[in-house]
Amino acid sequence: MKKIILSLLCIGLVLGTSCKQKKEATDSAEEMAQELPVKVKGEEVTYATDSTQLKGYIAHDVNLEGKRPGILIVHEWWGHNDYVRQRADMLAELGYTAMAVDMYGDGKTADHPEDAGKFAKSIMRNLHEASARFNAALEILKSLESVAGDKIAAIGYCFGGSVALTMANEGADLDAVAAFHSGVQLPVMPGSELKARVLVCNGADDPFISPESIENFKAAMDSIGAKYEYVSFPGVKHSFTSKEADANGQKFDLPLAYNAEADQQSWDKLLSLLSETL
């Protein structure tokens, strides 16, 4: 009997030690996974509509496993430049997969407001092509291994904000849309096709956005019971999220000005929106 009891005790000790070692190994692996630093990878991607070659930029954290929400970012009227890629990197650092899109084609950018205005108008006056370019990027984003295709948002700056809002109003499959220093007198105004929750952050002293257009936008949103927030920052001018705004304003004699406080507050508003909708 003593031998049997001794044997059982030995077996129990071995099993207990084995389980403890497995648990410690599991805990160690989990700790290592939790301790992996954020490692953002950004890469260019080429895609196309039936008529136009497009050059985008995708950023995500390679140390983050599993699918996560995807976010499209539409550039200012200057075109697909470093600024829009920086925003993609910032969102990737927070765990999203972000794609900076190309609305002009071939990654084209403008160095002068006259050219920027021409590029922007050519897109907003041809909504069929604008939709094709936006949707081409949307399909690329949804197809990525790191993206949960049913959790998608779109954000945009200046011209890009108007594009994102317009695409949402056309019925694009988006959970949320955010626009910064963006016009709100849109080619397609809010209606029954709008599915997304909407955030608009503008400067109260932005001369490019008329009080009448704001009233019309809010009235249209209210008429359909849309979920939205319109934020107007007192004393803030156009392009307030871009640190290049002051230099561009001086260079081209335009009412542009970076505002660090409004930039941060609008970014915080965006993160709250994404957290609540995705």
N, C-alpha and C positions, 0 to 999 in steps of 0.2 A: 504493500500500500504506500509506504514511504517513497518507494522508487517511482510509483505512478504519479504521486503528488509532485515529486521533484521534477519529473519529466514535463508535467503540465505547466509548472511554474517557469521552466526553461523556455517552453514553447511560447507562453504568454510574454515573457521578457523579449524574446526574439521578435515576435509580432509587434509588440509595443514599440520596440526600437525602430523596426522597419517603418511603421506608420509615422513615427515621429520624424524620421529622416525624410520620408516622402513629403510630409507637411512642411518641414523646414525648406525643402527644395522648392516646393510650390510657392511658399511665401517669398523665398528669395527671388524666384523668377518674376513674381508679381511686383516686387519692389523694384527690380531692375527695369521692368516695363514702365513702371510709374516714373522712374528716374530718367528715362530717355529724354534728352533735350529736344526742344523744337528744332526741326531741321527742314527749312523751307526750300523746296526745289521749284525753280521757275524755268519754264521751257516754252519756246515759240512753237506755234502750231499753224499749219497752213490748211485752210479749208476753202470752200467756194459755194457760190450760188450757180445757177445756170449760166450767168453772164460775167461773173466777177470773181477773181482770185482775192482771198482775204488772208490777213496775217494777224493771228491772235497771240495771246500769252496766257499760259495756265500755271497757277501756283498752288502747291499743297504741301503739307507736312508729311514727309516720307516716313517719319517715325510713328505716325498715327495710323493704326490699323482700322479696317472696317470702312463702311460707307458713311458719308457725312453730307450735310447740305451743300448745295452748289450755288454760287453767286455769279451772275454776269455783271460786268462793269462796263458802262458805255462812256467813252471819252468826251472831253470838252470839244469845242469847235476847232481846236488846234490839231485834232487828230490823235491817233494811237501813239502816244509818246511815253516818256519815262514816268510821268505823273500817274497815269492810269495803271501802270505796272506796279508802282509803289503801293497803291491802294490794294492791288491784288495780293501782294506780298503781306501786307498788314492783315488782311482777312485770313490768309493762309496760316499766319502765326497764331491766330485764334482758333484754328481747327477746321475752318471751312476750305473747300476747294473753290478757287476763284478763277474766273476767266475774263481777261480784259479783251474786249471785242474790237473789231475793225469795221467801222461803218463806211469808210471812204474807199476801201479797196487797196490792195498791195501795200498796206501799212502806211499809206500816204499821210503826210502831215503838212501843216501850213506854218509859215514863218511870219506872215503879215495878216492883220485882221481882214483885209479885203479878200484874200484868198480863203481864209477860214470861213468868212461869211458866204462865199460862193459855194464852197464844199458843203456847208451845212444846209443851205437852201436847196441845193440839188437833191439832197436826200429827203428833206421834209416835203418837197414838192412831188416826190415820186414814192408814195407810200407802199406801192407794190414791191418795189425794189428794196426799200427800207425794211419791210417786213421779212423779205426773203433773206436779207443779210443778218437780221436779228435772229430769225428762226434757225438759220444755219448754225450760228454760234450756240443757240439753245440746245440743239440736237447733239452737237459735239460735247457740250458740258454734261448732258444727261447720260451720254454713252460711256463716260469715264468710269473706270473701275472703282475709284474712290468716292463716287457721287451717288447719293440716294436720289434717284430721278424724280421722286414725288415730293422733294423738299428743295424748291428752287426760288431764289429771289433775284431781282435785278435792281441795280443802282446806277445812277448817272449824274454827271456834273455838267452844268451849263447846257449846251446842246444835247449832251448825253442824257441829262435828266428829262428833257422834253421827249427824247426818243423812248426812254424806258416807260414814261407815263403814257405815251401814245400807244405803245405796243400792249400795255396792260389794258388800256381802254378798248383796243381791238379784240381783246379776249385771249391774249397770250396766257399760257398755263403757268402762272406765277403765284406764289403764296404771298409775296410781299414785294413792294416797289418803293424805293427811296430816291428822291431827287434833290440835288443841292444847287443853289443859285441857278434855278431853272425857270424858264418861261412856262406859264401855265395856260396860255391861250394856244390850244393844241389843234393840230389838224383833225384829230378825232377826240372829241370831248367825252368825259365820263358818261357811261350809259349802262344798259343792262348786261353788256358783255364783260364788264369789269369784275374780276374775281379776287384780285389781290387786295391786301390791306396796304394803305398808302401813307407815306411820310414825305412831306415837302418842307425843306429848310431853306429859307431865303433871307436876304438882308432887307431890312425895312427901308434902307436908303439906296436900294438898287434901282437906278433909273431905267433899266431895261425891262423891268417888270411893273406894269401899270396897276394902279389900284383897281381899275375896272376889270382887268383880266383876273385878278385875285378874287374879286367878288363873283365873277362869272364861274370861275372854277369851283369855288365853295358852294355856290348855288346848285351847280350840276351834281356835285358829290352829295349834297344834302338831299337832292330830289330823288336819288336812288337809294338813300340810306347807307351809303358807303362808309366803311370803317377807315377813317383817315385822320391825320393830324397835320395842320399847317402851322409851321413855326416861323415867326418873323422876328429877326434879331435887330433890336433898336440900334441905330447908328452904324449899321454894317452895310458895306457896299457889295458889288458884284465880285464873284470869284474869290470869296473869303476863305475858302479851304485850301487855296493854292499859294505856296510860298513864293511863286513866281509872279504873283499878281501885281505887287508893287512895281517891280521892274518893268513888266509889260505895260502897266498903266502909265508910267513915266515915258517909256519909249514911244508909245503910240497915242499919248494924250487921251487915255480912256479912264473912266471912273471905276478902276479896279483897285482892290486893296485886300491884302491878307489880314485876317483877324483871328489870332490864336485862340481866343476865348470861344468865339462862335464856331471855329473849326472843331475844337474839342467837344463842345456841347452838342453839336450836330452829329459828331461821331458817336457820342454816348447814346444819343437818340436812336441812331441806326442800330447799335448793338442791342439795345432794348427791343427794338422791333424784330430783329432777327431771332433773338432769344424767345420771344413770345409766339412767333409764327412758324419757325422751322423745327 
